[in-house]
Every structure is written in structure tokens, then in C-alpha cells.
Amino acid sequence: MGHNLREGQSLSRQKLNKYSKPLKRGSFAHSKGQTAARSSAKSHQAERLDQNWLQSVLPSPQKSNDLSDEQKRERIAACFAEIMETLGLDLNDDSLADSPRRMAKMYVDEVFSGLNPANVPKITLMKNSMNYDQMIVVRDINVMSTCEHHFQTIHGTAVVAYIPTQKVIGLSKINRIVDFFSRRPQVQERLTKQIADALQTLLETPHIAVSIRAKHYCVIARGIRDTGSETSTSDLRGDFREDLATRDEFLAAAASPSR
């Protein structure tokens, strides 16, 4: 039995040696280093491009504090625990014990992730080789943001349109741009302009239109507590502003009910 087992192991080693090619000293490290260098170069290039177009967008009122995401989560969790204790909540309760940590993770990683330029979406632009010169409209884009005055939810939809000149954009990237600028403390007017600024810069066309209709929970859940009102904002540029027929066509698309 033992003899057969040793013989089988020996055969296995022979097969392994047969199909394995010896590596030159340092070849794996060299190849890995080249791959990492190429990846790093692409990453830096993408970052420079991202920073370039972000510089042309109306800024949000923020400043860098040089904290990592983990440091932000730790500080927010500590602050929120203090808020909960001030309200008289028992942090030893099983249901509440992890709430500070949950809130911190939600703020940094989700609802306010748009404050971090590292989270800017990767944008796909293509040459307008078909010379398309008519309106492109994307409707019913989900808007989920946060009012910067009371930190209550803003929820609605956006309609975005452009008339291409030299470039066209992957349609899902418009949704991602809306989502990126929504994920920060906002006022609806600024959000509308930021989306328009981003698209005008990326597409290099003056013909941009953005319309947002949203409910503000700072109105619904507090103060007047009006559950029926809705806020509309728009930013019309180029032919969408100057050409009456183009303007009317877009506004009709923005106002028409969803199917």
C-alpha cells in the first residue's frame, strides 16, 4: 500500500515537472512591475482627466480636511453617538448599538460619496462619426439627494438633453453624472447647474438642457409639512435657450407624464 502511494506521488511530480517551465530569476517580479506601472499610468491619466472636467463645474461649498474615509467614519460615528445620547437614547440597546457606525458608513460610502472626487464616474465619450445633430433626451433619471439645510431627503427625477457636435456620450454615463452630483448635501438649483456644467464641458457642445422635478422632505417631514408640493428647476443653454422651437420641444418632453 505504502509502496503504491509513493509511486503515485513520484509520477505526479514527474508530470508537474514535465508541464512546468522554469522561470528566469526575477522574471515574475519584472512582469508584475511592468503591469503595475501600466496600471498606475492609466490610473493617473484618468485622474487628471477627471480633475480637469470637475474644475469646470460649479463647486459645492466644501473644503479638504485630509481625512481618509476610515477616519471620517470614525469621527462621524463618535459624533452621532453623542447626538443619540443627548437625545436620551440607550446605546446599550441591541437595536441602537450599531446605529452610529451605520450612519457613518452611510454618510461616507453612500449618500455623500459624491463629495469625494475619487468616486467620480468613468466617462465614455465617442466621436460623433454619424454626424447626428438632433436632440438626444434621457428622461426619468432618478434623483436621490440630501437637502443641505436640514439634511433631509430630496427625491425626484431629471430630464437631460443635448445636441451633439463632435462627441456623444454613453447613455448610462448621463445617469451616473446625475447620481454623482446628487450624492452630496445639495440645493436643487446648484445640482441642476452642476449637471449642465459637467455635460457642457465633457461633450464640448453649448446645447445642453437639464430639468429636475423633486420633492423635498424638509418641506414634507417638518415645518409646513406639505406632502403635495414639488420643486422644478431647469438650466437651458445654447439652442435650448435661444431657439424657441428647440426650447418648446425639450420643455414638452420634460413636462409630459411618464408612461
C-alpha positions as CSV (number, residue, x, y, z in Angstrom):
1,M,0.0,0.0,0.0
2,G,2.7,2.5,1.1
3,H,4.8,1.5,-2.0
4,N,2.0,2.2,-4.4
5,L,1.3,5.6,-2.7
6,R,5.0,6.7,-3.0
7,E,5.0,5.5,-6.7
8,G,1.9,7.6,-7.4
9,Q,3.4,10.7,-5.8
10,S,6.5,10.2,-7.8
11,L,4.5,10.0,-11.1
12,S,2.6,13.2,-10.1
13,R,5.9,15.1,-9.5
14,Q,7.2,13.9,-12.9
15,K,4.0,15.2,-14.7
16,L,4.3,18.5,-12.8
17,N,8.0,18.9,-13.9
18,K,7.1,18.0,-17.5
19,Y,4.5,20.7,-17.9
20,S,6.2,23.4,-15.8
21,K,8.7,25.7,-17.4
22,P,11.4,27.2,-15.2
23,L,11.1,30.9,-14.6
24,K,14.1,33.1,-15.0
25,R,15.3,34.8,-11.9
26,G,13.2,37.9,-11.3
27,S,11.0,37.4,-14.4
28,F,7.8,37.3,-12.4
29,A,8.7,40.4,-10.4
30,H,9.7,42.2,-13.6
31,S,6.4,41.3,-15.3
32,K,4.4,42.2,-12.3
33,G,6.2,45.5,-12.0
34,Q,5.5,46.4,-15.7
35,T,1.8,45.6,-15.2
36,A,1.6,47.7,-12.1
37,A,3.4,50.6,-13.9
38,R,1.0,50.5,-16.8
39,S,-2.0,50.3,-14.5
40,S,-0.6,53.2,-12.4
41,A,-0.1,55.3,-15.6
42,K,-3.7,54.7,-16.7
43,S,-5.0,55.5,-13.2
44,H,-3.0,58.8,-13.1
45,Q,-4.2,59.7,-16.6
46,A,-7.8,59.0,-15.7
47,E,-7.5,61.0,-12.5
48,R,-6.0,64.0,-14.4
49,L,-8.9,63.9,-16.9
50,D,-11.5,63.7,-14.1
51,Q,-9.9,66.6,-12.3
52,N,-9.8,68.6,-15.5
53,W,-13.6,68.4,-16.1
54,L,-14.5,68.7,-12.5
55,Q,-12.7,72.1,-12.3
56,S,-15.2,73.5,-14.8
57,V,-18.3,72.5,-12.7
58,L,-19.9,74.9,-10.2
59,P,-18.4,73.8,-6.9
60,S,-20.2,72.7,-3.8
61,P,-19.3,74.5,-0.5
62,Q,-16.7,72.1,0.8
63,K,-13.0,72.1,1.8
64,S,-10.5,69.4,2.1
65,N,-9.6,68.2,5.6
66,D,-7.1,65.5,4.5
67,L,-9.1,62.8,6.4
68,S,-9.2,59.3,5.0
69,D,-12.6,57.6,4.5
70,E,-11.9,55.5,7.6
71,Q,-11.1,58.5,9.7
72,K,-14.3,60.2,8.5
73,R,-16.3,57.2,9.5
74,E,-14.7,57.0,13.0
75,R,-15.3,60.7,13.7
76,I,-18.9,60.7,12.4
77,A,-19.7,57.6,14.4
78,A,-18.4,59.2,17.6
79,C,-20.3,62.4,16.9
80,F,-23.6,60.6,16.1
81,A,-23.2,58.5,19.3
82,E,-23.1,61.8,21.2
83,I,-26.2,63.1,19.4
84,M,-28.1,59.9,20.3
85,E,-27.0,60.0,23.9
86,T,-28.0,63.7,24.0
87,L,-31.5,62.7,22.8
88,G,-31.7,60.2,25.7
89,L,-31.3,57.0,23.6
90,D,-29.7,53.9,25.1
91,L,-26.7,52.9,23.1
92,N,-26.5,49.6,25.0
93,D,-29.8,48.5,23.4
94,D,-29.2,45.8,20.7
95,S,-31.2,47.8,18.2
96,L,-29.3,51.0,18.7
97,A,-25.8,49.9,19.5
98,D,-24.5,49.9,15.9
99,S,-26.5,52.9,14.7
100,P,-23.6,55.3,14.9
101,R,-21.4,53.0,12.8
102,R,-24.3,52.5,10.3
103,M,-24.8,56.3,10.0
104,A,-21.1,56.9,9.5
105,K,-20.8,54.3,6.8
106,M,-24.0,55.5,5.0
107,Y,-22.8,59.1,5.0
108,V,-19.2,58.4,3.7
109,D,-19.8,55.5,1.4
110,E,-23.3,56.2,0.1
111,V,-25.4,59.3,0.4
112,F,-22.4,61.7,0.5
113,S,-20.0,59.7,-1.7
114,G,-20.2,62.5,-4.3
115,L,-18.1,64.8,-2.1
116,N,-15.1,62.6,-2.9
117,P,-13.5,63.3,-6.3
118,A,-12.2,59.7,-6.2
119,N,-15.7,58.5,-6.8
120,V,-16.3,60.4,-10.0
121,P,-17.7,58.1,-12.6
122,K,-15.6,56.9,-15.5
123,I,-17.0,58.7,-18.6
124,T,-17.3,57.1,-22.1
125,L,-17.2,59.6,-24.9
126,M,-17.3,58.6,-28.6
127,K,-16.7,60.6,-31.8
128,N,-19.9,61.7,-33.4
129,S,-19.0,59.8,-36.6
130,M,-22.6,59.6,-37.7
131,N,-22.9,63.4,-37.6
132,Y,-26.0,63.2,-35.5
133,D,-27.3,66.8,-35.0
134,Q,-30.7,66.3,-33.4
135,M,-31.8,66.4,-29.8
136,I,-30.9,63.4,-27.5
137,V,-33.1,63.2,-24.4
138,V,-32.8,60.9,-21.4
139,R,-35.9,61.0,-19.2
140,D,-36.9,59.8,-15.8
141,I,-33.4,59.7,-14.3
142,N,-33.6,59.0,-10.6
143,V,-32.5,61.8,-8.3
144,M,-31.8,61.0,-4.7
145,S,-30.1,63.7,-2.8
146,T,-30.0,65.5,0.5
147,C,-31.0,69.0,1.4
148,E,-28.0,70.8,2.9
149,H,-30.2,72.9,5.2
150,H,-31.9,70.2,7.2
151,F,-30.2,67.1,5.9
152,Q,-33.5,65.7,4.7
153,T,-34.0,63.7,1.5
154,I,-34.6,65.3,-1.9
155,H,-36.2,62.7,-4.2
156,G,-37.3,63.2,-7.8
157,T,-36.4,62.8,-11.5
158,A,-34.3,64.6,-14.0
159,V,-34.6,65.1,-17.8
160,V,-31.3,65.7,-19.6
161,A,-30.9,66.6,-23.2
162,Y,-28.1,67.7,-25.5
163,I,-27.5,68.3,-29.2
164,P,-24.1,66.8,-30.1
165,T,-21.4,68.4,-32.2
166,Q,-18.2,66.4,-32.2
167,K,-18.9,64.0,-29.4
168,V,-21.6,61.7,-28.0
169,I,-21.7,60.1,-24.6
170,G,-22.7,56.6,-23.4
171,L,-26.3,57.0,-22.2
172,S,-25.8,55.4,-18.8
173,K,-23.0,57.9,-18.1
174,I,-25.6,60.7,-18.0
175,N,-27.4,58.8,-15.2
176,R,-24.1,58.3,-13.4
177,I,-23.3,62.1,-13.6
178,V,-26.7,62.9,-12.2
179,D,-26.1,60.4,-9.4
180,F,-22.6,61.6,-8.6
181,F,-23.6,65.2,-8.0
182,S,-26.8,64.1,-6.2
183,R,-24.8,62.2,-3.6
184,R,-23.8,65.3,-1.5
185,P,-25.6,67.9,0.6
186,Q,-27.4,70.0,-2.1
187,V,-29.7,72.7,-3.1
188,Q,-31.7,71.8,-6.2
189,E,-30.6,74.9,-8.1
190,R,-26.9,74.0,-7.7
191,L,-27.5,70.4,-8.6
192,T,-29.2,71.4,-11.8
193,K,-26.3,73.7,-12.8
194,Q,-23.6,71.1,-11.9
195,I,-25.1,68.5,-14.2
196,A,-25.3,71.1,-17.0
197,D,-21.7,72.3,-16.4
198,A,-20.4,68.7,-16.5
199,L,-22.1,67.8,-19.7
200,Q,-21.2,71.0,-21.5
201,T,-17.6,70.5,-20.5
202,L,-17.4,66.8,-21.4
203,L,-19.3,67.0,-24.7
204,E,-17.9,70.3,-25.8
205,T,-21.3,71.5,-27.0
206,P,-23.2,74.6,-25.9
207,H,-26.5,72.9,-26.5
208,I,-27.4,71.4,-23.1
209,A,-30.7,71.2,-21.1
210,V,-31.4,69.9,-17.6
211,S,-34.7,69.8,-15.8
212,I,-35.3,68.4,-12.3
213,R,-38.6,67.9,-10.5
214,A,-38.3,66.8,-6.9
215,K,-40.0,66.5,-3.5
216,H,-38.1,67.9,-0.5
217,Y,-38.6,66.1,2.8
218,C,-37.5,69.2,4.6
219,V,-40.9,70.5,3.5
220,I,-42.7,67.2,3.9
221,A,-41.4,66.0,7.2
222,R,-41.0,69.3,9.1
223,G,-42.1,72.9,9.1
224,I,-45.1,73.3,6.9
225,R,-45.4,69.5,6.4
226,D,-46.8,69.9,2.9
227,T,-46.8,66.4,1.2
228,G,-48.1,67.6,-2.2
229,S,-45.7,70.3,-3.3
230,E,-42.9,69.7,-5.8
231,T,-40.0,71.9,-6.9
232,S,-38.9,72.3,-10.5
233,T,-35.6,73.7,-11.8
234,S,-34.1,73.9,-15.2
235,D,-30.9,75.1,-16.9
236,L,-31.2,75.7,-20.7
237,R,-28.2,76.5,-22.8
238,G,-27.4,77.1,-26.4
239,D,-30.2,76.3,-28.8
240,F,-32.3,75.1,-25.9
241,R,-32.4,78.6,-24.6
242,E,-32.2,80.7,-27.8
243,D,-34.2,78.7,-30.3
244,L,-37.9,78.8,-29.4
245,A,-38.8,75.5,-31.2
246,T,-36.0,73.6,-29.6
247,R,-36.8,75.1,-26.2
248,D,-40.5,74.1,-26.5
249,E,-39.7,70.6,-27.7
250,F,-37.5,70.0,-24.6
251,L,-39.9,71.6,-22.1
252,A,-42.7,69.5,-23.6
253,A,-40.7,66.3,-23.1
254,A,-39.8,67.4,-19.6
255,A,-43.4,68.1,-18.6
256,S,-45.1,65.1,-20.2
257,P,-46.1,62.4,-17.8
258,S,-44.1,59.1,-17.6
259,R,-45.5,56.1,-19.2
